[in-house]
Amino acid sequence: MADPFFFGYGSLVNRATHVFEDAHRAQLHGWRRAWRHTNLRPRAFLTAVPATPDCIIDGLVAHVPGDDWAGLDERERAYDRTRVTEHVRHDVGRAVHVQVYAIPQGKHGQPDAAHPVLLSYVDVVVQGYLREFGEDGVDRFFATTDGWEAPILNDRAAPQYGRYCPVGADERALVDDYLATLGARLIEGA
């Protein structure tokens, strides 16, 4: 029997944001990330979206605690789960069934001034990619994520992201350099 695993592609890549001990680096084929918002959350956040077969996103797969999806479903309540086992490459070393949390098409919108991306969220996600995949992984994160034209709320002085963890000056500078290269629009927090 295969163990239930989920594929994390945003803040779940940063091991400081969770306690999933049985986590492994992985790649999801045929998907991209995108910044989106729903009426279930006040700020924009990442979702996975189907893409061309040659698109690959890095992330982590992790065992669902106690084989029970209920707690994880609550954490990820703005998403639906989609089975992606056959699209994930990993080195877990045993049979796993993998699902990804994604917002179905038609249930999300583009980020806007009322629903911006939080810079503290970007910082935490990039920190995770840097720790797991190095600078090449950070580069791939930015390249395989859509929606960088979204307004990004600079909340670094008072981080609003619920799973925020301290981010160093070098990590913030790395994020700032990528956002500047992408022409991202930062807006100041209140």
C-alpha positions in Angstrom: 0.0 0.0 0.0 1.3 3.5 -0.9 1.6 6.2 1.7 -0.3 9.5 1.1 2.1 12.4 0.3 1.5 16.0 -0.8 3.6 18.1 -3.1 4.5 21.6 -1.6 5.6 24.3 -4.0 5.5 27.5 -2.0 6.0 28.1 1.7 5.9 24.4 2.4 9.4 24.2 0.7 10.7 26.2 3.7 11.0 23.5 6.4 10.9 26.3 9.0 7.2 26.8 8.3 6.0 23.3 9.1 6.8 20.1 11.1 6.5 17.5 8.3 9.6 15.4 9.1 9.2 12.9 6.3 9.8 15.5 3.5 11.9 15.0 0.4 13.0 17.2 -2.6 10.8 16.5 -5.6 9.8 17.9 -9.0 6.3 18.2 -10.4 6.1 17.9 -14.2 3.5 19.7 -16.3 2.6 22.4 -13.8 3.6 26.0 -13.0 3.0 28.3 -10.0 0.9 31.5 -10.2 0.0 34.3 -7.8 -3.8 34.3 -7.3 -6.4 35.3 -4.8 -9.8 34.0 -3.7 -12.5 35.4 -1.6 -11.3 32.9 1.1 -8.2 34.9 1.9 -7.4 38.7 2.0 -4.1 38.4 0.3 -2.8 36.8 -2.9 -1.0 33.5 -2.6 0.6 30.8 -4.7 -1.3 28.1 -6.5 -0.2 25.4 -8.9 -1.7 25.5 -12.4 -1.5 22.9 -15.2 1.0 23.8 -17.8 2.8 22.2 -20.8 4.4 18.8 -20.2 7.9 20.3 -20.3 7.3 22.7 -17.5 8.8 21.5 -14.1 8.5 23.0 -10.7 10.7 22.1 -7.8 9.2 21.5 -4.4 9.0 19.0 -1.5 6.9 16.0 -1.1 5.9 15.1 2.5 4.0 12.3 4.2 0.5 13.3 5.4 0.6 13.1 9.2 -1.1 10.0 10.4 -2.3 9.3 6.8 -5.1 11.8 7.7 -5.8 14.6 5.2 -8.2 16.5 7.6 -5.6 18.7 9.3 -3.7 19.5 6.1 -7.0 20.2 4.3 -7.8 22.7 7.0 -4.4 24.4 6.6 -4.9 24.5 2.8 -8.7 25.3 2.9 -8.6 27.6 -0.1 -7.4 24.8 -2.4 -8.7 21.6 -3.8 -6.5 18.5 -3.9 -5.5 16.9 -7.2 -3.8 13.6 -7.6 -0.4 14.0 -9.4 1.5 10.8 -8.5 2.5 10.0 -12.0 3.8 13.6 -12.6 6.1 13.7 -9.5 9.7 12.7 -9.5 11.2 12.1 -6.0 13.6 9.9 -4.0 11.3 8.8 -1.2 12.3 5.2 -1.7 8.9 3.7 -1.2 5.5 3.7 -2.9 3.6 7.0 -2.4 0.4 8.6 -3.8 1.0 12.3 -4.2 -1.6 15.1 -4.3 -1.1 18.8 -4.9 -3.2 21.6 -3.5 -4.4 23.9 -6.3 -7.2 26.3 -6.8 -9.4 25.2 -9.7 -9.7 27.4 -12.7 -12.5 29.9 -12.4 -12.3 30.0 -8.5 -9.4 32.5 -8.4 -8.6 35.9 -9.7 -5.5 38.0 -10.4 -3.9 39.8 -7.5 -4.8 43.5 -7.3 -4.4 46.4 -4.9 -7.0 45.0 -2.6 -5.4 41.5 -2.7 -1.7 42.0 -3.1 1.1 39.5 -2.7 2.9 39.9 0.7 6.6 40.5 0.4 7.1 38.6 3.7 5.5 35.6 1.9 7.9 35.9 -1.0 10.8 36.2 1.4 9.8 32.9 3.2 9.3 31.0 0.0 12.6 32.1 -1.6 14.4 31.3 1.7 13.0 27.7 1.4 14.1 27.4 -2.3 17.5 28.8 -1.5 18.0 26.3 1.4 16.7 23.3 -0.6 17.9 24.0 -4.2 20.5 26.8 -4.0 20.6 29.8 -6.1 19.7 27.8 -9.2 16.5 26.7 -7.4 15.7 30.3 -6.7 16.2 31.2 -10.3 13.9 28.3 -11.4 11.3 29.4 -8.8 11.0 32.9 -10.3 11.1 31.5 -13.9 8.3 29.0 -13.3 6.0 31.4 -11.4 3.5 33.6 -13.2 1.9 36.8 -11.9 4.9 38.9 -11.0 3.1 42.0 -12.4 0.9 41.8 -9.3 1.3 44.5 -6.6 3.6 43.3 -3.9 2.9 44.8 -0.4 6.1 45.7 1.4 5.3 44.4 4.8 8.8 43.6 6.0 8.7 46.1 8.8 5.6 44.2 10.3 5.3 40.9 8.4 1.7 39.9 7.9 2.4 36.4 6.5 1.1 33.9 9.0 4.0 31.5 8.7 6.7 34.1 8.6 10.1 33.2 9.9 13.2 35.4 10.1 14.9 36.1 6.8 18.5 37.3 6.6 19.7 40.5 4.9 21.3 38.5 2.1 18.1 36.6 1.5 16.1 39.8 1.4 18.6 41.3 -1.1 18.3 38.3 -3.3 14.5 38.7 -3.4 14.9 42.4 -4.1 17.3 41.8 -7.0 14.9 39.3 -8.6 11.9 41.5 -8.2 13.8 44.5 -9.6 14.8 42.4 -12.6 11.2 41.3 -13.2 10.0 44.9 -12.9 7.8 44.0 -10.0 5.7 46.8 -8.4 6.2 47.2 -4.7 3.6 49.1 -2.7 4.2 50.3 0.8 2.2 48.9 3.7 0.1 51.0 6.0 
